[in-house]
């Protein structure tokens, strides 16, 4: 995606001592960065606050991540917002998150319009409360014609469920005679996933120091570079993002080959 160099330079002014825009090659940024946003609750508890305040603070970090991604020229930013397992959390917290999703998306639509961002979702949205579902549908409709960066939210998403769903759909198509089982390959299988049409993530960022995938994009992350930071999600800012990109650019991606 093309960037506005003037806006990008201004956005990354006043850099800290250890990282600056000049440390990143803007011609080699990953096309697709995905983030597992973790640590909202622990961020709040460390400050003597209710866990809900951590989720509210996390919205500001997400807004900054979207803007940073646009300024860096990413094609896709995807984030893990709510897993299929997160329904097990206390009902009060689940209700807050669903309300926060709806109200935040309405508030952020002007930003998506301004930055030409197209919205997309990974996961089964039909299980969401009507208020949240309706707002998500509004966001999809209002940004459908945008041709800038794609911003994808994984909500009610679980990778194993996604893979089972894809396998079931292909099986049904084979039974109906629409697909020859012998023709099923990795590309055809990938076309049945929520990420259909998008490049696989080249970089996965996980905050709060956790070292697991948490049932996230298991198929799509086969050759993705991982970057883990101890920073809690509400404190993840544009400079942390730059550090992740710089680390990514310092690696040799061999895809199983030899350099």
N, C-alpha and C positions, 0 to 999 in steps of 0.2 A: 504494500500500500504506500502511495506517495505521502510524504510529510511536508508540512509547512516549516521550512528550516528556521524562519524567523520566530515563529511561535515556539518551536522546540527549544531553540537556544534560550529564549526568555524564560521558558518554563523551568529549565534546569540551571538557572542562574543561582548564585549564592550557594555553591556546592560545599559540602563538608570537606575535611582535609583528605579523607581516604578514597573518595570516589567523585568523579565528575563526568559530564557528558563526553568529554574528549577521551575517556577510558573505554568507550564503546564504539565499535564500528557500526554505524547506522546502515551500512549496506549488507550487514550479516546478522541482523536481528532475526530470531526465530519467527517463522510465520505464525505459529500457534503456541501460545503460552497458556498453561492451565495451572490453576491454583487450588490447593486444598486449604481453605481458610480455617485455621484452628487456633484456639486459645482465647476466645471471647470471654468465656466464663472465668477462666483463671486470671485473665487481665483484670476483670472486675473484682474478684475476690482478693487479689493482691492489694487493691485499693480500698478494701472495706465496703465495696458496693454490692448491690444485688446483681446476680448473673445477667439479668435483663439489660442492665446498663452497658455490659460488655457487648451485647448484640447491637445495641443502638450505636455504640462507638464504632463497631465494625462496619456499619453502613458508610461512615465517612472514609474509612480505609478503602472500601470497595469503590466509592466514587473516584478517589484519587488513582486507584489502579486502572480504572477505565480511561481516565484522562491521560495517564502516563502511557498506556498502551497505544492510544491514538497518536500521541506525540512521538512515540518511537517508531510508528509505522507498522505495527503488528497487523496481520490479517485477521487473526482470531484471538480473543481472550475468553477462556472458559473458567468457571469457578464452581466448586462444589459447595452448594448452599444448604442442602437438606437431603439427607440420605433416607433410604427406605427404613433404616434402623433407627433413625432419629424420632420416629413416632413413639418409641419406648421412653422418651424423656417425660418429665412431669408435664401434665396436661396444661398447666399454666404457662410453661415455657413454650410448648408447641403452639398454643394459641397466640402468644406474643409474636413468635416468629412468623406465623401465617399472616397476622395483621401487619407486621413490619414489612413483609414482602410486598403486600398490596399497597400500603401507603408510600413506601419508598419508590416503587416503580412509577407511581403517578407523579411523584415529585421529580424523578430523574428523566422523565420523557423529554422535557425541554433540552436537557443535555444531549440526549440521543439524537434529537433533531438537529441541534447545533453542530454536533460532531459527525453527523451522517452515519450514526451507528445503527446496525441492524440487529434486532433482538432475536434470540433463539433459545429454546429450552431442551434440556435432556431430562427424560424421566416421564413418569405417568402422571400427567396433570389432572386426570379425571378424578383422582382421589382427594384433591385439594378442596378446601371450603369454597363455596360459590363466590364469595367476595374476592378471594385470591385468584381463583380460576378466571373470573371475568376480567380482572385487571390485567392478568397475563395475556389473555386473548386480545385485549385492547392494545397492549404493547406490541404484540406480534403484528396486528393489523396496521398500526400507525407507522411502524418502521419497515414494513415489508418492501417498500420501494427504495430504501436506503442502500447505497452501494459502497459504503465505507467499511470500517471494521465490523466484524461480527462479534457480538458479545453474547455468550451462551451461559445460561444459569442451569446448573444441574439441581433439580428440585424433585423430591420423591424419586430419587435415582439410586439404583443399585446395579452394579455391573453384571453380577451373576444373573439377575432377573432380566437384564437387557439381552444377554447372550442367549438365555433360554427362550425369550420372546422371539429373537431372530431365528433360532433353530426351528421353533414351532411354526413360524410364518413360512419358512422355506419348505418345511415338511408339508404344510397345507397346500402350497403351490405345486409341489411335486405330485401329491395325490390328485389334484385337480388337472394335472397334465400341463400346467403352465410352465413348469421348470423341469428339465431333464436332470435327475440327481447327479449324473456323471459330469454335468457342467458346473456344479457348485464348487467354487474356488474361493480364495480369500477375498477377492474383490467383490464377488457376488454376496458373500456373507456380510462384508462390511457395509454394503448398500442397504442392509436391513437394520442397521444400528441407528441410534438417535443421532449420531455424528455424520450420517450419510452426506456426502458432498463436501465435507470439511477435511483439511489435512490433519493427520495425526499430530498430537502435541509434540513439539521438539523439546520443550522444557516444561517440567513439572516443578512447581514451587510448593513446599509445604511449610507452614509456619508453626511455631511453638515447639519445635524440636522433635516432634513425633516421627518415628521411622517405620511407617506402614502405609499401605495404599487405601485401606478402609473401604474396600469393595468399589473402587473408583476406576473407571476406564481401563479395565484389565486387558481388554483386547487392544485398545488404541495406544497403550503405553509401552508396547513391546520394545521399542528402541528409543524411548524418551530419556533425556538426561534429567536427573533429579537434583534439586537444590533444596536443602533443608536449612532453615534458620531457626534459632531459639526465640526470635522475636514473636511476641503474641500478635495475632492478626490486627487488632486495633492500632498497634504501633508500626505496622508495615506501611512504609511510605514510598515515595518515588525514588528515594536514594537506596532503600533496600531493594527495590525493583532493579535499579541500575546495577547493584552489586550482583544480583542473580544473573543478569544478562552478561555482565563481564565474566563471571565464572563460566557460564555456558560457552562463551566465545574462546575461552582458554582451553577447552577440551577438544580431543581428537575423536570424531565420531566415525567409527570403522564399520558399524553394522555387521559385525561378525567377520570382517575381512582383516587384512594385514596392511599396515601402512609402512 
